[in-house]
Amino acid sequence: MKKPSHLLLSIVLGVTAISSAAYAQIASTDAGSGPKTRMEVKSELADFKRTHQYDGQSDQWVLKPEYVLPAGIKTRAQIKAERATFLKENYFDAADDVWKPKNPAKSELTRAEVKRDAAKFNMTHEFDEETESWVLRRGPKNN
């Protein structure tokens, strides 16, 4: 048989755990970030069914004919087309955690033109170590 102090400690810890869990649920509901109530879900479903109908041919919910999309809202077809275009032109680089273009824009300049432009730039600019940026040359270099 357990000692009375162990039994009392178990009861106190159990009550504390239950009350803190209940308080956490109440606090999250008050903050508005908690799960929706049954009435909120029913209300949203009723609103959705009032404005939409199920189209068996396309196997999706569509807006009823008497309702029109608000200005600025794209149709499902437009969004799917934009998504397809984006996925065709880009890929996700997991190493950098960013989307990158599949065919990045290439310069229209020839290699000789790029070299000439770089030489012109280097004649008129210098790298400032303090600001870590390129600045106009102040005068002739004393090397």
ChimeraX commands (.cxc) that place a marker at each C-alpha (Angstrom):
marker #1 position 0.00,0.00,0.00 radius 0.5
marker #1 position 1.21,3.49,-0.85 radius 0.5
marker #1 position 2.08,5.99,1.79 radius 0.5
marker #1 position -0.53,8.71,2.36 radius 0.5
marker #1 position 1.96,11.43,1.35 radius 0.5
marker #1 position 2.49,9.79,-2.08 radius 0.5
marker #1 position -1.24,9.50,-2.59 radius 0.5
marker #1 position -1.79,13.13,-1.65 radius 0.5
marker #1 position 1.04,14.25,-3.95 radius 0.5
marker #1 position -0.45,12.26,-6.85 radius 0.5
marker #1 position -3.87,13.83,-6.32 radius 0.5
marker #1 position -2.45,17.37,-6.13 radius 0.5
marker #1 position -0.37,16.88,-9.30 radius 0.5
marker #1 position -3.37,15.41,-11.16 radius 0.5
marker #1 position -5.66,18.28,-10.20 radius 0.5
marker #1 position -2.98,20.81,-11.14 radius 0.5
marker #1 position -2.47,19.21,-14.56 radius 0.5
marker #1 position -6.21,19.13,-15.29 radius 0.5
marker #1 position -6.81,22.70,-14.14 radius 0.5
marker #1 position -3.87,24.06,-16.13 radius 0.5
marker #1 position -5.08,22.27,-19.27 radius 0.5
marker #1 position -8.58,23.66,-18.76 radius 0.5
marker #1 position -7.18,27.16,-18.21 radius 0.5
marker #1 position -5.11,26.87,-21.41 radius 0.5
marker #1 position -8.25,25.97,-23.38 radius 0.5
marker #1 position -10.19,28.89,-21.91 radius 0.5
marker #1 position -7.33,31.32,-22.57 radius 0.5
marker #1 position -6.94,30.23,-26.20 radius 0.5
marker #1 position -10.70,30.52,-26.81 radius 0.5
marker #1 position -10.75,34.02,-25.33 radius 0.5
marker #1 position -7.84,35.10,-27.55 radius 0.5
marker #1 position -9.78,34.10,-30.67 radius 0.5
marker #1 position -7.11,31.67,-31.80 radius 0.5
marker #1 position -8.83,28.56,-30.53 radius 0.5
marker #1 position -11.02,26.16,-32.46 radius 0.5
marker #1 position -14.35,27.39,-33.78 radius 0.5
marker #1 position -17.52,26.59,-31.94 radius 0.5
marker #1 position -20.13,24.28,-33.42 radius 0.5
marker #1 position -22.43,27.26,-34.06 radius 0.5
marker #1 position -19.70,29.16,-35.95 radius 0.5
marker #1 position -19.01,26.17,-38.19 radius 0.5
marker #1 position -22.73,25.63,-38.85 radius 0.5
marker #1 position -23.14,29.31,-39.72 radius 0.5
marker #1 position -20.21,29.27,-42.15 radius 0.5
marker #1 position -21.54,26.10,-43.79 radius 0.5
marker #1 position -25.01,27.64,-44.20 radius 0.5
marker #1 position -23.51,30.78,-45.78 radius 0.5
marker #1 position -21.40,28.68,-48.14 radius 0.5
marker #1 position -24.36,26.51,-49.21 radius 0.5
marker #1 position -26.46,29.63,-49.77 radius 0.5
marker #1 position -23.95,30.97,-52.34 radius 0.5
marker #1 position -22.54,27.74,-53.84 radius 0.5
marker #1 position -23.78,24.54,-55.47 radius 0.5
marker #1 position -22.05,21.25,-56.20 radius 0.5
marker #1 position -21.28,20.59,-59.86 radius 0.5
marker #1 position -21.09,16.84,-60.43 radius 0.5
marker #1 position -19.48,17.17,-63.86 radius 0.5
marker #1 position -16.47,19.16,-62.68 radius 0.5
marker #1 position -16.55,17.49,-59.24 radius 0.5
marker #1 position -16.28,20.76,-57.34 radius 0.5
marker #1 position -18.32,23.46,-55.62 radius 0.5
marker #1 position -19.13,26.45,-57.87 radius 0.5
marker #1 position -20.74,29.82,-57.28 radius 0.5
marker #1 position -24.48,29.89,-57.97 radius 0.5
marker #1 position -25.44,31.76,-61.16 radius 0.5
marker #1 position -27.26,34.53,-59.28 radius 0.5
marker #1 position -24.11,35.40,-57.34 radius 0.5
marker #1 position -21.15,37.15,-58.95 radius 0.5
marker #1 position -17.58,37.32,-57.73 radius 0.5
marker #1 position -16.66,40.59,-56.03 radius 0.5
marker #1 position -14.40,42.89,-58.04 radius 0.5
marker #1 position -10.75,41.87,-57.90 radius 0.5
marker #1 position -11.41,38.22,-57.02 radius 0.5
marker #1 position -9.90,35.79,-59.54 radius 0.5
marker #1 position -11.72,32.72,-60.74 radius 0.5
marker #1 position -10.49,29.25,-59.92 radius 0.5
marker #1 position -9.38,28.74,-63.53 radius 0.5
marker #1 position -7.32,31.95,-63.48 radius 0.5
marker #1 position -5.58,30.96,-60.24 radius 0.5
marker #1 position -4.84,27.45,-61.54 radius 0.5
marker #1 position -3.39,28.92,-64.76 radius 0.5
marker #1 position -1.15,31.32,-62.79 radius 0.5
marker #1 position 0.00,28.45,-60.58 radius 0.5
marker #1 position 0.82,26.28,-63.60 radius 0.5
marker #1 position 2.79,29.12,-65.20 radius 0.5
marker #1 position 4.70,29.77,-61.98 radius 0.5
marker #1 position 5.57,26.09,-61.53 radius 0.5
marker #1 position 6.65,25.84,-65.18 radius 0.5
marker #1 position 9.00,28.82,-64.82 radius 0.5
marker #1 position 10.36,28.22,-61.29 radius 0.5
marker #1 position 11.70,25.50,-59.00 radius 0.5
marker #1 position 12.12,25.30,-55.23 radius 0.5
marker #1 position 15.73,25.22,-54.02 radius 0.5
marker #1 position 15.56,23.39,-50.69 radius 0.5
marker #1 position 19.17,24.26,-49.82 radius 0.5
marker #1 position 18.42,28.02,-49.93 radius 0.5
marker #1 position 14.74,27.57,-48.95 radius 0.5
marker #1 position 13.60,29.83,-51.81 radius 0.5
marker #1 position 11.91,29.64,-55.22 radius 0.5
marker #1 position 14.30,30.29,-58.13 radius 0.5
marker #1 position 13.68,30.77,-61.85 radius 0.5
marker #1 position 14.47,27.74,-64.03 radius 0.5
marker #1 position 15.95,29.90,-66.79 radius 0.5
marker #1 position 17.35,33.05,-65.19 radius 0.5
marker #1 position 17.52,36.12,-67.41 radius 0.5
marker #1 position 20.79,36.23,-69.31 radius 0.5
marker #1 position 22.60,39.36,-70.35 radius 0.5
marker #1 position 22.13,40.54,-73.91 radius 0.5
marker #1 position 25.72,41.86,-73.95 radius 0.5
marker #1 position 28.60,39.97,-75.49 radius 0.5
marker #1 position 31.59,39.01,-73.37 radius 0.5
marker #1 position 33.68,41.82,-74.94 radius 0.5
marker #1 position 30.98,44.41,-74.14 radius 0.5
marker #1 position 30.78,43.25,-70.52 radius 0.5
marker #1 position 34.57,43.47,-70.21 radius 0.5
marker #1 position 34.58,47.01,-71.68 radius 0.5
marker #1 position 31.79,48.15,-69.31 radius 0.5
marker #1 position 33.64,46.69,-66.31 radius 0.5
marker #1 position 36.84,48.51,-67.33 radius 0.5
marker #1 position 34.94,51.84,-67.63 radius 0.5
marker #1 position 33.34,51.30,-64.23 radius 0.5
marker #1 position 36.69,50.47,-62.60 radius 0.5
marker #1 position 38.20,53.67,-64.05 radius 0.5
marker #1 position 35.53,55.84,-62.42 radius 0.5
marker #1 position 34.81,53.92,-59.20 radius 0.5
marker #1 position 36.67,52.32,-56.31 radius 0.5
marker #1 position 35.63,50.01,-53.51 radius 0.5
marker #1 position 35.49,51.74,-50.14 radius 0.5
marker #1 position 36.48,49.26,-47.41 radius 0.5
marker #1 position 34.88,51.34,-44.63 radius 0.5
marker #1 position 31.40,51.48,-46.17 radius 0.5
marker #1 position 31.83,48.24,-48.11 radius 0.5
marker #1 position 30.38,49.77,-51.26 radius 0.5
marker #1 position 31.52,51.15,-54.61 radius 0.5
marker #1 position 32.03,54.95,-54.67 radius 0.5
marker #1 position 33.21,57.47,-57.26 radius 0.5
marker #1 position 36.98,57.90,-57.35 radius 0.5
marker #1 position 38.15,61.01,-55.54 radius 0.5
marker #1 position 41.20,61.58,-57.65 radius 0.5
marker #1 position 44.24,59.84,-59.09 radius 0.5
marker #1 position 45.46,56.82,-57.19 radius 0.5
marker #1 position 48.87,57.10,-55.52 radius 0.5
marker #1 position 50.17,53.54,-55.70 radius 0.5
marker link #1:1,2 radius 0.2
marker link #1:2,3 radius 0.2
marker link #1:3,4 radius 0.2
marker link #1:4,5 radius 0.2
marker link #1:5,6 radius 0.2
marker link #1:6,7 radius 0.2
marker link #1:7,8 radius 0.2
marker link #1:8,9 radius 0.2
marker link #1:9,10 radius 0.2
marker link #1:10,11 radius 0.2
marker link #1:11,12 radius 0.2
marker link #1:12,13 radius 0.2
marker link #1:13,14 radius 0.2
marker link #1:14,15 radius 0.2
marker link #1:15,16 radius 0.2
marker link #1:16,17 radius 0.2
marker link #1:17,18 radius 0.2
marker link #1:18,19 radius 0.2
marker link #1:19,20 radius 0.2
marker link #1:20,21 radius 0.2
marker link #1:21,22 radius 0.2
marker link #1:22,23 radius 0.2
marker link #1:23,24 radius 0.2
marker link #1:24,25 radius 0.2
marker link #1:25,26 radius 0.2
marker link #1:26,27 radius 0.2
marker link #1:27,28 radius 0.2
marker link #1:28,29 radius 0.2
marker link #1:29,30 radius 0.2
marker link #1:30,31 radius 0.2
marker link #1:31,32 radius 0.2
marker link #1:32,33 radius 0.2
marker link #1:33,34 radius 0.2
marker link #1:34,35 radius 0.2
marker link #1:35,36 radius 0.2
marker link #1:36,37 radius 0.2
marker link #1:37,38 radius 0.2
marker link #1:38,39 radius 0.2
marker link #1:39,40 radius 0.2
marker link #1:40,41 radius 0.2
marker link #1:41,42 radius 0.2
marker link #1:42,43 radius 0.2
marker link #1:43,44 radius 0.2
marker link #1:44,45 radius 0.2
marker link #1:45,46 radius 0.2
marker link #1:46,47 radius 0.2
marker link #1:47,48 radius 0.2
marker link #1:48,49 radius 0.2
marker link #1:49,50 radius 0.2
marker link #1:50,51 radius 0.2
marker link #1:51,52 radius 0.2
marker link #1:52,53 radius 0.2
marker link #1:53,54 radius 0.2
marker link #1:54,55 radius 0.2
marker link #1:55,56 radius 0.2
marker link #1:56,57 radius 0.2
marker link #1:57,58 radius 0.2
marker link #1:58,59 radius 0.2
marker link #1:59,60 radius 0.2
marker link #1:60,61 radius 0.2
marker link #1:61,62 radius 0.2
marker link #1:62,63 radius 0.2
marker link #1:63,64 radius 0.2
marker link #1:64,65 radius 0.2
marker link #1:65,66 radius 0.2
marker link #1:66,67 radius 0.2
marker link #1:67,68 radius 0.2
marker link #1:68,69 radius 0.2
marker link #1:69,70 radius 0.2
marker link #1:70,71 radius 0.2
marker link #1:71,72 radius 0.2
marker link #1:72,73 radius 0.2
marker link #1:73,74 radius 0.2
marker link #1:74,75 radius 0.2
marker link #1:75,76 radius 0.2
marker link #1:76,77 radius 0.2
marker link #1:77,78 radius 0.2
marker link #1:78,79 radius 0.2
marker link #1:79,80 radius 0.2
marker link #1:80,81 radius 0.2
marker link #1:81,82 radius 0.2
marker link #1:82,83 radius 0.2
marker link #1:83,84 radius 0.2
marker link #1:84,85 radius 0.2
marker link #1:85,86 radius 0.2
marker link #1:86,87 radius 0.2
marker link #1:87,88 radius 0.2
marker link #1:88,89 radius 0.2
marker link #1:89,90 radius 0.2
marker link #1:90,91 radius 0.2
marker link #1:91,92 radius 0.2
marker link #1:92,93 radius 0.2
marker link #1:93,94 radius 0.2
marker link #1:94,95 radius 0.2
marker link #1:95,96 radius 0.2
marker link #1:96,97 radius 0.2
marker link #1:97,98 radius 0.2
marker link #1:98,99 radius 0.2
marker link #1:99,100 radius 0.2
marker link #1:100,101 radius 0.2
marker link #1:101,102 radius 0.2
marker link #1:102,103 radius 0.2
marker link #1:103,104 radius 0.2
marker link #1:104,105 radius 0.2
marker link #1:105,106 radius 0.2
marker link #1:106,107 radius 0.2
marker link #1:107,108 radius 0.2
marker link #1:108,109 radius 0.2
marker link #1:109,110 radius 0.2
marker link #1:110,111 radius 0.2
marker link #1:111,112 radius 0.2
marker link #1:112,113 radius 0.2
marker link #1:113,114 radius 0.2
marker link #1:114,115 radius 0.2
marker link #1:115,116 radius 0.2
marker link #1:116,117 radius 0.2
marker link #1:117,118 radius 0.2
marker link #1:118,119 radius 0.2
marker link #1:119,120 radius 0.2
marker link #1:120,121 radius 0.2
marker link #1:121,122 radius 0.2
marker link #1:122,123 radius 0.2
marker link #1:123,124 radius 0.2
marker link #1:124,125 radius 0.2
marker link #1:125,126 radius 0.2
marker link #1:126,127 radius 0.2
marker link #1:127,128 radius 0.2
marker link #1:128,129 radius 0.2
marker link #1:129,130 radius 0.2
marker link #1:130,131 radius 0.2
marker link #1:131,132 radius 0.2
marker link #1:132,133 radius 0.2
marker link #1:133,134 radius 0.2
marker link #1:134,135 radius 0.2
marker link #1:135,136 radius 0.2
marker link #1:136,137 radius 0.2
marker link #1:137,138 radius 0.2
marker link #1:138,139 radius 0.2
marker link #1:139,140 radius 0.2
marker link #1:140,141 radius 0.2
marker link #1:141,142 radius 0.2
marker link #1:142,143 radius 0.2
view
